[in-house]
Amino acid sequence: MENEQWGRKIRAFRKLKGYTQAQLARDLNISLSLLGEIERENKQPSEELLVKISTALHISVDEMRNI
């Protein structure tokens, strides 16, 4: 998981689905700053958070992994 660029993938799908960072952070019950850190690749999301993100964006973790 460490080698994946999750931040770019999360940002791309978030924008594609029409979410702002604030909306997605609220839906995930995480801070806006944490989501920003993840999207900037400064922090890696846990596997549990990846599942929450994919659920919120109505995609699978595999879909995110494969782009």
Buried (B, 14 or more C-beta within 10 A) or exposed (E): EEEEEBBEBBBEBBEEEEBEBEBBBBBBEBEBEBBBBBBEEEBBBEEEBBEBBBEBBEBEBEEBEEE
